[in-house]
Every structure is written in C-alpha cells, then in structure tokens.
Amino acid sequence: MAHASQGPELAEALLELCCVVEGVRAAASRELGLTPQQAQLLTLVAPKELTHGELANQMHCDKANITGLVDRLVRRELVERRPDPDDRRVSQVVLTERGRELVARFRQAVGTAITGRLASWPTDHHQQVATLARATTEALRI
C-alpha cells in the first residue's frame, strides 16, 4: 500500500506522463486530419459498437458533444449509426471500413512515435512499463 506522502509524487508523475502522451496523440491526430477527440472516439469504437451514452461516459463528456462528434465522423464516412437490436430507440456507433483503416494508421503513428522516443531503453523496461501502465489503467478506471 502506498504511503500518503507518495500520493502527490505519483499523481504528479502520472499527470506529466498523461500530458506527454496526449501531445503524441494530438500530433498523430492532426497528421491524419482528426481532432484529438475524434481520434479518441474512433479508438473507443474500434473494438466494439458503443452507444452515445457509453461513449459520453468513457470520454467524460456530455451526450450532446458525442452527437456532434459522431455527426462529423458520419459525414466523413468513418463511422455509422446502427439501431440497437435490443432497443430501437438507441443507436450504436460502429466503424466503417474507412474508419478501421484510419484507426490502424493512428495507432501505428502513435506507436511509432512512442517507441522511437524510447528506442534507447532496454527491452525489459518496455515490458515493465507496459505491465505497469495496464495495471494502473485498470486500477484507475471508473
């Protein structure tokens, strides 16, 4: 268990890491003609269909913001809305083939940028950070 005195140091380190990674994500988004929010939505939808409510919850924003984001991505033919088979009042957002290709390019760009910056690290450091990052993400997930 962490000591209370370590909390601020840990939080500060995680905030700094978050800002640096967000900068990498934002740069990759811009290179692909996306806003960071659009890239986030696309990567959330990539593994599974999500409703507007689920997206709003995961992106920590209002459903009205999601509607606007989805509308813009529908116009670009990156996502489509499908009726929920269990509740026709609800629509699910799903990637199109074009959206899947763009998400793959986005993930590749982010991965290349991060691994390039950490190229001097020993391989075991990469594994350790990946393991800690996954565990931290799960522990902090709401």
Secondary structure, DSSP 8 states (H G I E B T S, - for coil): ---GGGHHHHHHHHHHHHHHHHHHHHHHHHHTT--HHHHHHHHHHSSS-EEHHHHHHHHTS-HHHHHHHHHHHHHTTSEEEEE-SS-TTSEEEEE-HHHHHHHHHHHHHHHHHHHHHTTTS-HHHHHHHHHHHHHHHHHH--
